[in-house]
């Protein structure tokens, strides 16, 4: 339990640093998320973004193979953490492994907060995972449920300039 808390806190700290860099750096006009240029037309549309893998207990090498289908680049790599970003820094995915080097949590950060984007993310979680999200009283939502055979917590929270989705296995 303490190790899981450590990795969760570590992942959130890394994501906070990355989120700050999103607001501090400009980007180009390229949208390397997918071949689909839909996001250029509608920044609230999340369907063109690659979604984090939820194949729990796989290795970080398996995550690298999964992410190879995207044009995102690795911005940080350690034994227990992998962070990918688009070259324009508008989207980021972070992966964390547990003490056994098995993948156990991820976070996706979308720059550009909007209520429509928040609603799209809530709909995706409900549709894809069959989870009912509960408002935490602020601009955040959470749910518990089973994803690919593991009991997980999903948290969505809005920040001033971005929205983050955390998905983590609960031990």
N, C-alpha and C positions, 0 to 999 in steps of 0.2 A: 504494500500500500504506500509506504514512504517513497519507494523508488518511482512508482507511478506518479505520485505528487511531484517529485523532483523533476521528472521528465515533462510533466505538464507545465510546471512553472518555467522550466528552461525553454520549452517551445514558445510559451507566451512571451517571454522576454525577447527571444530572437524575433518573433513576429512584431513586437512593439518597435524594435529597432528598424525592421524592414518597412513597417508602416510609416515611420517618421521619414525614412528615405524616399518613400513615395511622394510625400508632400514637398520634400526639399529639392527634388530633381525634376527637371523637365523631361519631356519625351519627344521622340520623333513622330512622324506621321504614319509610320509603318504599324500594322496591326498583325503581329506574327502569331496570334493565338491559334488560328486555324486558316484554312484556305477560304473560309467564309468571310466576306467583308461586312456581314450584317451588323457587327458592333460599331462600325464607323457610322452607320446610319442611325442606330438606336443604342446609346450607351447603357440603357437599362436592361437590354436583352442579355441574359446570361447563357443562352443556349449555345452560343458559339465557343464558349470557354470549355477547355478540357476539365473534367471534374476529377477531384482526387480519387485515387484508388481506395477501395474499401476491402481489399483482399488481405484481411488481418493475418498476422503471424508469418507473412512472407519476409524475405530478406530485403535489405536495401538494394541489392543487385536486381531483385525482381521489380522494385519500384523504378529503378533506372531504366529497365527494359520497357515498363509501362509508359514512362514519360518520354521515351525515345520517339514515340509517334507524334509528339508535339514539337513545336519549334521553340519551346521555352528553354532557357539556359540555366545551368546550375550556378548559383551565386554563393552557396556555402555547402560544404560537404565535410562531415565528420563521420565517425563510425555509427553514431546514433541519430544524426540529423542530416536531412537533405533539404535544401531550399532552392526552388526554381522560380524564375521571374521571366516575364516577357521583356523583350529588349526595350519597350517603351515604359516599363515599370507600372503598367496599369493593372496587372494581375500577378499574384504570387501564390504558390502552393508550398507549404512546408510539411515535411514528414518527420516523425520521430519514432525511434525504436526503443524497446524496453531493455532491461538489463541482460536479456538473452539475445539481443540484437534481432528481435522480431518486431516488425512494424506494428504499432499500436495506436497512433494518433496522427491527425493531420489538421492543417488549417489552410483555408483558402481566403485570400484577402483581395477584394475588389475595390479599386479606387473609385471615387466619385459617388458619394452617398446620395441616394434618392429613395423616397418612399416606394416608388414603383419597383426599383431594384430589390429592396427589402421584401416586398410582397412576392416578387418572382422567386426569390430564394426560399421563402417560407413555403410556397406552393411546391417547389421542387422537392424539399425535404418531405412534405406530406405525401406527395405522389410517389416518389422513389422508395421511401422507407416506411410508408404507412404510419408515420408518427404524428401525433397531435401536439403542436407546439403551444407552450404556455408563456404568456408575457411575464417577464420578471419585474415589471413595474417601471422599468426605464425603457430605453430603446433596444431591448434585447429579448430574445425568445430562447426557450430550451425545451428539450424533449428527451425521453429515455425510450429505448426500444432495441430490438435485435436487428443487427445488420450483418449479413453473411455469417450467421451462427454465433455472433458475439454480442453480449449486452453492452450497449453504447449510450453515450450521452452526446447529443447534438446541441450546440449553442450557436445562435446567430446574434451578433450585436453590431449596432451602428455606432460609428465614431464620427467625428466632425467631417472627415474627408474620405471615409472608406467604410466598408462593411466586411466583417470577418465571419467565417463559418468554421467552427471547431467541431471535429468529430473524434471522439476518443473511446477506446474500449474501457469499460469499467471493471476492475478486478475485484 
